[in-house]
Amino acid sequence: MNTKVDEFLSKPTKWLEEFKKLRTILLDGQLNEEWKWGWPCYTLQGRNIVLMHGFKEYCALLFFKGGLLKDAKGILIQQTENVQAGRQIRFTHVQKIIEMEPILKAYIQEAIEVEKAGLTVNIKKSTDPRFPEEFQAKLDEDPALITAFKALTPGRQRAYALYFSQPKQSKTRGSRVEKCLPQILKGKGLNDI
């Protein structure tokens, strides 16, 4: 057990009961409890297996190599189409966790076996991001924007490219671009505060 997780679970939070139950399930095996990225993380010989985390609408177990699990019960969720390796099992009530305990233990054990076998997820190489014409026009007219954008990490660049490209209407794409220009010029990613 990790003292930072103890501290985390001693404070009121929306998913406190769910987190406590998930913790008992996760600690009922071979995994070590650590604190990573602001959440309880469960590892095997220093390798990440599963992360417990919460969101506004649900809490979840995130299997780092969930894409390699068989998912016999069809309960793993790919967070977005761009996530290649990780998969979640989501919960909105502690009772569901209690009902699913044997299934969760089986999935955790399978994730451990995947790690012990040394299996890896074949990550597809990402191509350079494509930008909608609304953003490309801004890049063409502002050298400072080009410099600031190129200074961002490739992941932050892709996040902007996806965000700008999603809307079907040019007006909406342009609005998104305008809204994000100050953030890009400050060297911040789409979701940075």
C-alpha positions in Angstrom: 0.0 0.0 0.0 1.2 3.5 -0.8 0.9 6.4 1.6 0.0 8.9 -1.1 -2.9 6.6 -2.1 -3.9 6.4 1.6 -3.9 10.2 1.7 -5.9 10.4 -1.6 -8.5 8.0 -0.2 -8.8 9.9 3.1 -10.2 13.0 1.4 -13.8 13.3 0.1 -14.1 12.8 -3.6 -17.0 12.0 -5.9 -15.9 8.4 -6.5 -14.5 7.6 -3.0 -16.4 4.4 -2.4 -15.8 3.2 -5.9 -12.0 3.9 -5.5 -11.9 2.1 -2.2 -13.5 -1.0 -3.6 -11.3 -1.0 -6.7 -8.2 -0.6 -4.5 -9.1 -3.7 -2.5 -9.5 -5.7 -5.8 -6.2 -4.4 -7.2 -4.3 -5.1 -4.0 -5.6 -8.7 -3.9 -2.9 -9.9 -6.2 0.7 -9.5 -7.4 0.6 -5.8 -8.1 2.5 -3.0 -6.3 0.6 0.3 -5.6 2.3 3.5 -6.7 1.2 7.1 -7.2 1.7 8.3 -10.8 0.1 11.2 -12.7 -2.0 12.1 -9.7 -3.7 8.7 -9.5 -3.2 5.3 -8.0 -1.2 3.1 -10.4 -0.6 -0.6 -10.1 2.6 -2.1 -11.4 4.4 -5.3 -11.8 8.2 -5.2 -11.5 8.2 -1.5 -12.3 5.9 -1.9 -15.3 2.5 -0.1 -15.4 -0.4 -2.5 -15.5 -3.5 -0.6 -14.5 -4.4 3.0 -13.4 -7.4 3.9 -11.3 -8.8 7.3 -12.2 -11.9 9.5 -12.1 -13.8 11.8 -14.3 -16.9 13.9 -14.0 -19.2 11.2 -15.4 -17.4 8.0 -14.3 -14.4 6.5 -12.6 -12.4 3.8 -14.4 -9.7 1.3 -14.5 -7.2 2.0 -17.3 -5.3 -1.0 -18.6 -2.1 0.3 -20.2 -2.0 -2.6 -22.6 -5.7 -3.1 -22.8 -5.6 -3.4 -26.5 -3.9 -6.7 -26.1 -6.6 -8.2 -23.7 -9.1 -10.6 -25.1 -12.0 -8.7 -23.6 -14.2 -11.8 -23.4 -17.0 -9.8 -21.7 -16.9 -6.9 -24.1 -16.4 -4.3 -21.4 -13.2 -2.6 -22.4 -13.6 0.9 -23.9 -11.2 2.7 -26.2 -11.3 6.3 -24.8 -10.9 7.9 -28.3 -10.2 6.7 -31.8 -6.6 7.9 -31.4 -5.8 5.8 -28.3 -3.9 2.7 -29.5 -2.9 0.8 -26.4 -5.0 1.7 -23.3 -8.5 0.5 -22.6 -10.9 1.4 -19.8 -13.5 -0.3 -17.8 -15.9 2.4 -16.5 -18.0 2.6 -13.4 -20.7 4.9 -12.1 -21.7 3.1 -8.9 -19.8 0.9 -6.3 -22.5 -1.8 -6.7 -21.4 -2.5 -10.3 -17.9 -3.0 -9.1 -19.0 -5.4 -6.4 -21.0 -7.4 -9.0 -18.1 -7.4 -11.5 -15.4 -8.3 -9.0 -14.6 -11.8 -10.4 -14.6 -10.4 -13.9 -12.3 -7.5 -12.9 -9.9 -9.9 -11.2 -9.8 -12.0 -14.4 -9.0 -9.0 -16.5 -6.3 -7.9 -14.1 -4.8 -11.3 -14.1 -4.8 -11.3 -17.9 -3.1 -7.9 -18.0 -0.4 -9.3 -15.6 0.1 -12.3 -17.9 0.4 -10.0 -21.0 3.1 -8.1 -19.1 4.9 -11.2 -18.0 4.9 -12.5 -21.6 6.6 -9.3 -22.7 3.9 -8.5 -25.2 3.8 -5.1 -26.7 1.3 -3.0 -28.5 2.2 -2.3 -32.1 1.9 1.5 -32.2 1.0 2.9 -35.6 3.3 5.6 -36.7 1.4 8.9 -36.7 1.7 11.0 -39.8 2.4 14.7 -39.6 -0.8 16.5 -38.6 -3.0 17.9 -41.4 -4.4 21.3 -40.8 -7.6 22.8 -42.1 -7.2 25.8 -44.4 -8.4 28.1 -41.7 -5.4 27.3 -39.5 -3.0 27.1 -42.5 -3.9 30.6 -43.5 -3.0 31.9 -40.0 0.3 30.0 -40.1 1.1 31.5 -43.6 0.5 35.1 -42.3 2.2 35.0 -38.9 5.8 33.9 -38.5 5.5 34.1 -34.7 2.7 31.6 -34.8 4.7 29.2 -36.9 7.6 29.5 -34.4 5.4 29.0 -31.4 3.5 26.1 -33.0 6.7 24.3 -34.1 8.0 24.6 -30.5 5.1 22.6 -29.2 5.5 18.9 -28.7 4.3 16.6 -31.5 1.4 15.4 -29.3 0.3 19.0 -28.7 0.5 19.8 -32.4 -1.6 16.7 -33.2 -4.2 17.7 -30.5 -4.6 21.1 -32.1 -4.8 19.6 -35.6 -7.5 17.2 -34.6 -9.5 19.8 -32.7 -9.3 22.3 -35.6 -10.3 19.7 -38.2 -13.3 18.2 -36.4 -16.0 20.7 -37.3 -17.7 20.3 -40.7 -18.4 24.0 -41.1 -15.6 26.5 -42.0 -17.0 29.1 -39.6 -16.7 26.7 -36.6 -13.1 25.7 -37.6 -12.2 29.3 -37.9 -13.7 30.1 -34.5 -11.7 27.3 -32.9 -8.5 28.5 -34.5 -9.1 32.1 -33.4 -9.9 31.0 -29.8 -6.6 28.9 -29.6 -4.2 31.4 -31.1 -3.3 33.1 -27.8 -2.7 29.7 -26.1 -0.4 28.5 -29.0 1.6 31.8 -28.8 2.1 31.2 -25.1 3.5 27.7 -25.9 0.6 25.9 -24.3 -1.2 22.8 -25.5 -4.9 22.6 -26.1 -5.6 21.2 -22.6 -2.9 23.0 -20.7 -4.1 25.5 -18.1 
